[in-house]
Amino acid sequence: MPAPLIFRRLVLAVGHGDASTETMREVAELARLLGLDLHCVLVEDEALFTLTALPFARELRLPNHEWRPIETTRLADEYAGMARELRRTLAQLGVAHALEVLRGDPAASIGTLCQASDIIVLADAGTGRRPRLLPVDRLQEAARRSAASVLLLPARPPTRATPVAAMLADSADRSLEVAARIAASTGAALLVVLAGAAAGAAETVRATAASLGVPARLLEIREAPGRDLAGLLHALGRTHERLIVLDHAAWPMAGDGIASRLAAARGVPVLVIEAPRDGDAAAPPASDAGAGATSR
């Protein structure tokens, strides 16, 4: 029996000028739902500071549309002002939180910071009201190297709290464990979709959900007609789920687009867990995951 999955922090990484109060509030709500501390990381992009040292570097200043040299001191002041604003916003969110300021390459910094007990938040890359945070593809790769799990946010968040959904692909899929613990701790309903090798496992699902504290009246089980996006969408139907959980080991294609397409199609966050399986090598420590950041 594998050890229970334990997550401790929801990590939100922001860069130059891309934090919004709307996103912060939504992430704080998800931290409450998941029972995690919110760890906000402001990454001062070293490449921007390097650029300011180049004599030919210019920026277009509005509203006069004048080209002027990029000033290192002004860039540092902007980051300092952003850190102050983030601290004010975090203090108003009503969740346990911390702010860490790093200087370095954004994706590499997060890869170094995150551990297996972390969930890193990635904004949806599609169009919508939400501003993009740090680059999704590089952050997702950094999160994988660090053994952290990934929470994909849709362009438009759900409007109400409804069932937590687990998408099971085989008998070793650990999304059921994570989704059931979230549902039990919040009193939410649990929807389990069985696909592929997990088809026919309804009795096992009922027993596992009950052992994790989900009442039978709050459990619904459905079978997907196929182990692909179309099959999952068909099984979800008209349900308004609050969160979808996928186990990356059971759905290797989750890192190749199905998770982000599922988030976009359903308009809900998708949690892609990086869960070690029996016989898997232990995840490397965070210090081995990536290069180069200094804490400030």
Buried (B, 14 or more C-beta within 10 A) or exposed (E): EEEEBEBBBBBBBBBBEBBBEEBBBBBBBBBBBBBBBBBBBBBBBBEBBEBBEEEEEEBEEEEEEEEEEBEBEEBBEBBBEBBEEBEEBBEEBEBEBEBBBBBBBBBBBBBBBBBBBBBBBBBBBBEBEBEBBBBBEBBBBBBBBBBBBBBBBBBEBBEEBBBBBBBBBBEBBBBBBBBBBBBBEBEBBBBBBBBBBBBEBBEBBBEBBBEBEBEEEBBEBBBBEEBBBEBBBBBBEEBBBBBBBBBBBBBEBBBEEBBBBBBBEBBBBBBBBBBBEEEEEEBEEBEEBBEEBEEE
